[in-house]
Amino acid sequence: MADWDIWAVIAVLAVATACTRSGLWMVGHRVTIPRRVQELLRYAPACALAAIVAPDFMLGPQGDIQLAVTNPKLLAGLAALAYYLWRRNMLQTIVIGMVVFTVLRVSHVFQGLA
């Protein structure tokens, strides 16, 4: 690919991004979104986050599904979920999930040496 091709692609993508992001801003005052749709859009960020995070919990290094007790990411995610349901504190949930994940990974590493 030549240099001008790369710059042309960057320019076209920049224009496309600007158009899609500013479209609703320019005509947003003329468009009314139904109340039911507004209520449903509240859940969009949580659904997007779940769609990104959930596969990482369940997939192994080779891309196969690992739902076994030996999967440290899945166990740490379940521990974090249980802690969140108990305490409802997001920062503590992240810390607990990372601590459980780190302990499981370290114990797995040292288990192979024994």
MDAnalysis code that builds the backbone (N, CA, C; Angstrom):
import MDAnalysis as mda
import numpy as np

u = mda.Universe.empty(342, n_residues=114, atom_resindex=np.repeat(np.arange(114), 3), trajectory=True)
u.add_TopologyAttr("name", ["N", "CA", "C"] * 114)
u.add_TopologyAttr("resid", np.arange(1, 115))
u.add_TopologyAttr("resname", ["MET", "ALA", "ASP", "TRP", "ASP", "ILE", "TRP", "ALA", "VAL", "ILE", "ALA", "VAL", "LEU", "ALA", "VAL", "ALA", "THR", "ALA", "CYS", "THR", "ARG", "SER", "GLY", "LEU", "TRP", "MET", "VAL", "GLY", "HIS", "ARG", "VAL", "THR", "ILE", "PRO", "ARG", "ARG", "VAL", "GLN", "GLU", "LEU", "LEU", "ARG", "TYR", "ALA", "PRO", "ALA", "CYS", "ALA", "LEU", "ALA", "ALA", "ILE", "VAL", "ALA", "PRO", "ASP", "PHE", "MET", "LEU", "GLY", "PRO", "GLN", "GLY", "ASP", "ILE", "GLN", "LEU", "ALA", "VAL", "THR", "ASN", "PRO", "LYS", "LEU", "LEU", "ALA", "GLY", "LEU", "ALA", "ALA", "LEU", "ALA", "TYR", "TYR", "LEU", "TRP", "ARG", "ARG", "ASN", "MET", "LEU", "GLN", "THR", "ILE", "VAL", "ILE", "GLY", "MET", "VAL", "VAL", "PHE", "THR", "VAL", "LEU", "ARG", "VAL", "SER", "HIS", "VAL", "PHE", "GLN", "GLY", "LEU", "ALA"])
u.atoms.positions = np.array([
    [0.839, -1.173, 0.000],
    [0.000, 0.000, 0.000],
    [0.888, 1.242, 0.000],
    [0.584, 2.170, -0.851],
    [1.364, 3.400, -0.940],
    [0.988, 4.349, 0.198],
    [1.855, 5.329, 0.430],
    [1.609, 6.294, 1.497],
    [0.311, 7.063, 1.287],
    [0.031, 7.430, 0.055],
    [-1.176, 8.216, -0.188],
    [-2.425, 7.379, 0.037],
    [-2.334, 6.065, -0.188],
    [-3.472, 5.180, 0.090],
    [-3.802, 5.176, 1.582],
    [-2.770, 5.090, 2.385],
    [-2.976, 5.065, 3.834],
    [-3.602, 6.374, 4.304],
    [-3.078, 7.505, 3.808],
    [-3.626, 8.801, 4.201],
    [-5.053, 8.983, 3.698],
    [-5.366, 8.445, 2.522],
    [-6.735, 8.531, 1.996],
    [-7.697, 7.732, 2.875],
    [-7.274, 6.551, 3.297],
    [-8.114, 5.726, 4.174],
    [-8.335, 6.436, 5.510],
    [-7.286, 7.027, 6.069],
    [-7.417, 7.758, 7.338],
    [-8.378, 8.927, 7.172],
    [-8.275, 9.650, 6.072],
    [-9.156, 10.801, 5.839],
    [-10.611, 10.361, 5.685],
    [-10.848, 9.304, 4.927],
    [-12.218, 8.822, 4.732],
    [-12.807, 8.336, 6.054],
    [-12.023, 7.616, 6.846],
    [-12.508, 7.147, 8.137],
    [-12.773, 8.307, 9.094],
    [-11.945, 9.348, 9.042],
    [-12.176, 10.518, 9.886],
    [-13.470, 11.222, 9.512],
    [-13.725, 11.365, 8.210],
    [-14.972, 11.999, 7.760],
    [-16.173, 11.142, 8.137],
    [-16.065, 9.829, 7.961],
    [-17.171, 8.937, 8.311],
    [-17.465, 8.993, 9.815],
    [-16.419, 9.021, 10.613],
    [-16.606, 9.107, 12.060],
    [-17.249, 10.429, 12.451],
    [-16.774, 11.515, 11.868],
    [-17.339, 12.832, 12.186],
    [-18.807, 12.903, 11.777],
    [-19.145, 12.350, 10.620],
    [-20.541, 12.390, 10.162],
    [-21.460, 11.579, 11.065],
    [-21.035, 10.377, 11.428],
    [-21.905, 9.536, 12.250],
    [-22.055, 10.074, 13.657],
    [-21.004, 10.673, 14.197],
    [-21.086, 11.189, 15.561],
    [-21.792, 12.527, 15.645],
    [-21.718, 13.311, 14.596],
    [-22.348, 14.628, 14.657],
    [-23.758, 14.632, 14.055],
    [-24.157, 13.548, 13.423],
    [-25.474, 13.496, 12.795],
    [-26.608, 13.722, 13.771],
    [-26.608, 13.002, 14.873],
    [-27.669, 13.160, 15.866],
    [-27.566, 14.515, 16.573],
    [-26.355, 15.000, 16.740],
    [-26.160, 16.300, 17.378],
    [-26.756, 17.417, 16.527],
    [-26.652, 17.295, 15.208],
    [-27.152, 18.342, 14.316],
    [-28.669, 18.320, 14.177],
    [-29.272, 17.131, 14.195],
    [-30.722, 17.039, 14.024],
    [-31.410, 16.474, 15.255],
    [-30.686, 16.366, 16.350],
    [-31.230, 15.744, 17.557],
    [-32.412, 16.466, 18.147],
    [-32.475, 17.766, 18.015],
    [-33.592, 18.512, 18.593],
    [-34.878, 18.286, 17.810],
    [-34.783, 17.781, 16.594],
    [-35.978, 17.515, 15.783],
    [-36.484, 16.075, 15.925],
    [-35.663, 15.223, 16.492],
    [-36.003, 13.811, 16.617],
    [-36.372, 13.531, 18.072],
    [-37.489, 12.869, 18.265],
    [-37.878, 12.461, 19.616],
    [-37.778, 10.942, 19.721],
    [-37.105, 10.515, 20.749],
    [-36.948, 9.080, 20.987],
    [-38.059, 8.663, 21.946],
    [-38.784, 7.597, 21.609],
    [-39.863, 7.144, 22.499],
    [-39.322, 6.780, 23.885],
    [-40.169, 6.960, 24.863],
    [-39.771, 6.724, 26.256],
    [-39.318, 5.286, 26.474],
    [-39.978, 4.338, 25.852],
    [-39.616, 2.921, 26.012],
    [-38.204, 2.658, 25.469],
    [-37.862, 3.286, 24.352],
    [-36.521, 3.122, 23.781],
    [-35.483, 3.758, 24.699],
    [-35.804, 4.907, 25.272],
    [-34.883, 5.546, 26.208],
    [-34.628, 4.664, 27.420],
    [-35.669, 4.002, 27.909],
    [-35.505, 3.093, 29.037],
    [-34.632, 1.906, 28.661],
    [-34.810, 1.387, 27.463],
    [-34.008, 0.248, 27.031],
    [-32.560, 0.639, 26.784],
    [-32.300, 1.854, 26.337],
    [-30.933, 2.299, 26.083],
    [-30.111, 2.448, 27.358],
    [-30.768, 2.512, 28.504],
    [-30.032, 2.565, 29.762],
    [-29.191, 1.316, 29.975],
    [-29.628, 0.186, 29.419],
    [-28.939, -1.086, 29.610],
    [-27.868, -1.352, 28.551],
    [-27.738, -0.503, 27.566],
    [-26.778, -0.728, 26.483],
    [-25.331, -0.790, 26.979],
    [-24.864, 0.122, 27.838],
    [-23.469, 0.010, 28.292],
    [-23.184, -1.281, 29.056],
    [-24.097, -1.712, 29.898],
    [-23.889, -2.949, 30.647],
    [-23.859, -4.150, 29.713],
    [-24.723, -4.154, 28.714],
    [-24.734, -5.258, 27.751],
    [-23.457, -5.281, 26.925],
    [-22.983, -4.118, 26.523],
    [-21.738, -4.045, 25.750],
    [-20.556, -4.523, 26.592],
    [-20.517, -4.114, 27.841],
    [-19.433, -4.552, 28.719],
    [-19.483, -6.063, 28.940],
    [-20.662, -6.603, 29.145],
    [-20.802, -8.053, 29.329],
    [-20.379, -8.810, 28.068],
    [-20.700, -8.265, 26.907],
    [-20.319, -8.918, 25.655],
    [-18.815, -8.913, 25.444],
    [-18.131, -7.948, 26.021],
    [-16.676, -7.894, 25.896],
    [-15.997, -8.758, 26.951],
    [-16.493, -8.710, 28.177],
    [-15.825, -9.365, 29.299],
    [-16.160, -10.853, 29.391],
    [-17.393, -11.240, 29.170],
    [-17.818, -12.629, 29.369],
    [-17.021, -13.634, 28.532],
    [-16.755, -13.384, 27.257],
    [-15.955, -14.370, 26.515],
    [-14.547, -14.544, 27.082],
    [-13.979, -13.484, 27.643],
    [-12.638, -13.599, 28.208],
    [-12.634, -14.516, 29.423],
    [-13.707, -14.534, 30.188],
    [-13.785, -15.431, 31.341],
    [-13.839, -16.890, 30.926],
    [-14.482, -17.170, 29.808],
    [-14.769, -18.546, 29.439],
    [-13.818, -19.156, 28.425],
    [-13.007, -18.348, 27.764],
    [-12.117, -18.877, 26.734],
    [-10.726, -19.133, 27.294],
    [-10.140, -20.240, 26.861],
    [-8.788, -20.576, 27.269],
    [-7.764, -19.951, 26.337],
    [-6.495, -20.266, 26.548],
    [-5.430, -19.672, 25.728],
    [-5.525, -20.041, 24.241],
    [-6.052, -21.210, 23.929],
    [-6.177, -21.625, 22.535],
    [-7.526, -21.241, 21.928],
    [-8.378, -20.571, 22.668],
    [-9.675, -20.155, 22.155],
    [-10.785, -21.160, 22.393],
    [-10.502, -22.216, 23.127],
    [-11.532, -23.209, 23.433],
    [-12.276, -22.795, 24.697],
    [-13.502, -23.269, 24.825],
    [-14.330, -22.920, 25.982],
    [-13.894, -23.751, 27.185],
    [-13.593, -23.057, 28.283],
    [-13.177, -23.717, 29.513],
    [-14.122, -23.324, 30.639],
    [-15.044, -24.194, 30.957],
    [-15.985, -23.956, 32.044],
    [-15.654, -24.813, 33.255],
    [-14.395, -25.238, 33.355],
    [-13.971, -26.118, 34.443],
    [-13.553, -25.304, 35.664],
    [-13.380, -25.997, 36.777],
    [-12.960, -25.378, 38.022],
    [-11.500, -24.930, 37.933],
    [-10.771, -25.410, 36.957],
    [-9.357, -25.053, 36.812],
    [-9.146, -23.739, 36.075],
    [-10.201, -23.085, 35.628],
    [-10.086, -21.811, 34.912],
    [-10.041, -20.671, 35.928],
    [-8.862, -20.055, 36.137],
    [-8.765, -19.013, 37.173],
    [-9.550, -17.745, 36.829],
    [-9.681, -17.428, 35.553],
    [-10.435, -16.220, 35.181],
    [-11.914, -16.389, 35.511],
    [-12.454, -17.566, 35.237],
    [-13.863, -17.823, 35.532],
    [-14.120, -17.818, 37.036],
    [-13.231, -18.427, 37.797],
    [-13.402, -18.452, 39.254],
    [-13.288, -17.054, 39.842],
    [-12.339, -16.263, 39.353],
    [-12.193, -14.891, 39.851],
    [-13.410, -14.053, 39.479],
    [-13.949, -14.265, 38.293],
    [-15.154, -13.540, 37.889],
    [-16.351, -13.905, 38.743],
    [-16.492, -15.170, 39.049],
    [-17.595, -15.605, 39.913],
    [-17.428, -15.066, 41.337],
    [-16.174, -15.033, 41.819],
    [-15.924, -14.472, 43.152],
    [-16.244, -12.977, 43.174],
    [-15.859, -12.275, 42.123],
    [-16.149, -10.844, 42.044],
    [-17.650, -10.602, 41.959],
    [-18.350, -11.423, 41.198],
    [-19.803, -11.288, 41.090],
    [-20.470, -11.518, 42.440],
    [-20.038, -12.557, 43.135],
    [-20.614, -12.838, 44.453],
    [-20.339, -11.690, 45.420],
    [-19.132, -11.146, 45.381],
    [-18.802, -10.023, 46.271],
    [-19.640, -8.792, 45.927],
    [-19.817, -8.544, 44.635],
    [-20.628, -7.383, 44.247],
    [-22.077, -7.541, 44.696],
    [-22.636, -8.726, 44.531],
    [-24.014, -8.953, 44.961],
    [-24.156, -8.816, 46.479],
    [-23.082, -9.081, 47.207],
    [-23.110, -8.984, 48.661],
    [-22.921, -7.547, 49.126],
    [-21.933, -6.818, 48.559],
    [-21.578, -5.500, 49.070],
    [-22.016, -4.320, 48.208],
    [-22.225, -4.521, 46.922],
    [-22.634, -3.454, 45.981],
    [-21.619, -2.309, 45.917],
    [-20.332, -2.637, 45.922],
    [-19.278, -1.642, 45.825],
    [-18.383, -2.024, 44.643],
    [-18.364, -1.199, 43.610],
    [-17.673, -1.550, 42.382],
    [-16.157, -1.584, 42.547],
    [-15.582, -0.598, 43.233],
    [-14.128, -0.562, 43.397],
    [-13.638, -1.770, 44.191],
    [-14.309, -2.083, 45.269],
    [-13.924, -3.254, 46.059],
    [-14.105, -4.539, 45.256],
    [-15.116, -4.583, 44.406],
    [-15.343, -5.752, 43.570],
    [-14.179, -5.972, 42.619],
    [-13.684, -4.900, 42.019],
    [-12.548, -5.015, 41.106],
    [-11.321, -5.508, 41.861],
    [-11.082, -4.954, 43.052],
    [-9.923, -5.364, 43.837],
    [-10.042, -6.827, 44.241],
    [-11.200, -7.242, 44.718],
    [-11.402, -8.639, 45.125],
    [-11.209, -9.572, 43.930],
    [-11.779, -9.234, 42.791],
    [-11.624, -10.070, 41.600],
    [-10.173, -10.213, 41.185],
    [-9.421, -9.115, 41.227],
    [-8.014, -9.168, 40.844],
    [-7.183, -9.929, 41.867],
    [-7.500, -9.779, 43.152],
    [-6.770, -10.522, 44.186],
    [-7.021, -12.019, 44.037],
    [-8.271, -12.405, 43.844],
    [-8.593, -13.833, 43.672],
    [-7.910, -14.374, 42.422],
    [-7.951, -13.614, 41.333],
    [-7.313, -14.056, 40.089],
    [-5.805, -14.210, 40.274],
    [-5.170, -13.256, 40.947],
    [-3.725, -13.324, 41.161],
    [-3.357, -14.507, 42.051],
    [-4.107, -14.724, 43.118],
    [-3.835, -15.860, 44.006],
    [-3.996, -17.175, 43.254],
    [-5.027, -17.295, 42.443],
    [-5.231, -18.532, 41.687],
    [-4.113, -18.759, 40.674],
    [-3.690, -17.693, 40.010],
    [-2.599, -17.848, 39.030],
    [-1.286, -18.190, 39.707],
    [-0.982, -17.521, 40.817],
    [0.276, -17.801, 41.526],
    [0.255, -19.211, 42.104],
    [-0.856, -19.622, 42.678],
    [-0.944, -20.970, 43.234],
    [-0.845, -22.016, 42.121],
    [-1.346, -21.712, 40.951],
    [-1.249, -22.627, 39.812],
    [0.208, -22.761, 39.369],
    [0.949, -21.655, 39.371],
    [2.355, -21.676, 38.969],
    [3.172, -22.494, 39.964],
    [2.967, -22.256, 41.260],
    [3.740, -22.966, 42.268],
    [3.280, -24.411, 42.440],
    [2.080, -24.715, 42.036],
    [1.576, -26.082, 42.129],
    [2.359, -26.998, 41.178],
    [2.746, -26.462, 40.018],
    [3.511, -27.241, 39.056],
    [4.930, -27.527, 39.530],
    [5.470, -26.712, 40.439],
    [6.824, -26.908, 40.927],
    [6.896, -27.938, 42.043],
    [5.784, -28.167, 42.718],
    [5.815, -29.092, 43.878],
    [5.767, -30.535, 43.463],
])
